[in-house]
């Protein structure tokens, strides 16, 4: 059985700081001007992601941060920093209720330099390249049961998995 990876205190600090810096820079690049309370909440979110990935804590934790305040971008910054810093033995899974939110997250991680072979996208929706291209241009609804990206294969070898809550529960979506 493989031993669970644990970050040292210094590794946790450095990973959290680098991810937080990337997050704030990205938010500002997108025109967001985070205030002190928003920064404080996002820093705590990054520190919690680090603690979870480093084996210090586990479970499901909710962050009451408003829509558009940086929760998803926190995940992007954290996951891409994890890869950048070479923590290849640390795997994470990110769950969302909507398949298309996972597709957007997948594209964001690619844009941050995460190699596609490190990313797994788990869903049961159909993929049609023409429908996906039209959706990405028009940003109108995809037909029911279709995703803008295909599911990935061989996910047991991928460092970052993106899956719907329903897939984790064992139902089909």
N, C-alpha and C positions, 0 to 999 in steps of 0.2 A: 504494500500500500504506500502511495506517495505521501510524503510528509507535507503538511500544510505550511505554505510560505507565510512568514511573519516579517513585517518591516521592522527595522530598528527605529528608534526614536528619530535619529538623524535622517534616515531614508524617508520617514513619514513627513518630517518637516520640509525637506527639500522637494519632495513630490507635491505636497500641498501648496507650497509657495509658488512653484513653477506653474502648476495648473491654475492657481488663482490669478497669477500675473497674466497668463495667456487669456483667461476668461475676461478679465477687465479690459485688456487690450482689444480683444475681439468685440466686446460690447461697445466700446468707444468707436471702433472702426465702423460698426453698423449704425452709429449715430446715437447710441444710448449714453446718457450721462448719469451713471449710478451715484446715488446719494450715499451718505454714511450708513444709514440703516440697511439699505439694499446691499451695500458692500459687506457689511457685517454678517447678514444672513447668508450671502453667497459664500463667504469665507467659511462659515460653519458648515455649509452644505459640502464644499470641497473637502474639508477636514473629515467629515463623516464618510464621504466616499472613500477617502484614503484609509480610514480606520476599518471600513468594511473590507476593502480589497486586501488590506494588510493583516486580516485575521483577528483584529482586536474586538470587533463587534459583529453581530449578525442580526438578521431579521429584516422586517419591513419597516421602514421609517418614513413618515410623511413630513414634508416641509411646507408649511402654510405660506408659500411665497406666491404673490399674484401672477397671473398669466402675463407673459412677456417680460418678466423681471430677470430671467436668466437661468431658470432651472435646466432646460434642455442644453443651453450653451455650456452650463457647468459640466454636464455629462460629456459633451464633446471635448471640452478643454481637459478634463480629467483623463478620459480614455486615450486621447491623442498624446498627452504628456506621459502616461504610463508606457505607451509604446516607444515614444522618443527616448525615454530614459532606460529602455532596455529591460524592463521587467517582464520578460517573455514567459515566465512561469506563473504569472498572476493573470488569471482569467476573470472576466466579469460578464454578467448577463444583465441586460437592460430590458425591462418589460414596459409595454404601453398597451392601451386598449385598442388603438387603431393601427392597422397594417401600414397605412400611408404615412403615419407619423414615424414609424420605424424606417420606412424607405427614405424619408427626408433625413433622418438621423444618420443612416448609412451614407448618404451622399455628403453630409456635413463632415463625417469622419474621414471620408476619402479626400475631401477638400483640405482637411487639416494634415494630410500626409500619411494617414494610416493605410498601409498596404491592403489591397482587397483580400489577400489570402489570410489576413488576420481577422477578417470580419465575417460573421455568419448572420444570415437573415432567415429567420424561421417563421413561415406562415403557410397556409394552405390555399391561398388565392391563386388564380390563374395569371399568367403573364402573356401579354401580346405586345410585341415590340411597337407596332403601329399605334395601338391604343395608348401605350405608355408615352410615346413621342408626342402624340396629340395632346395628351393630358399635361405634359411638362411644358408645352408651348402655351396652351390655352388656360391651364389651371382650372378647368372645369371638372366636374365629377367624372371619375372613371366609372365604367359600368360596374354594377354590383358583382362582387366576387373577383374583381381584377385588381392587381397591384402594379405600380409603375416600375418595380424591380422584381426579378425572379427570385425565388428562394434559393439559398445556397445549399450545396451538398457537402458531405464530409465535415459536418460542423463540429464533430468531436475533436478536431485538430485546430480549431479557430480560437483565438484568444478572447475576442469580444463577440458575444452573441446578442442579437436583437430578436426578441420574440414577443408575441402578444400574450397578455395575461391568460387568455383562453387556452393557448398552447401549453402553457406551464401547468394549468389546471387539468390538462389532458383532454379538453374538448377541441373540436375542429374550428379553427379560425386563423 
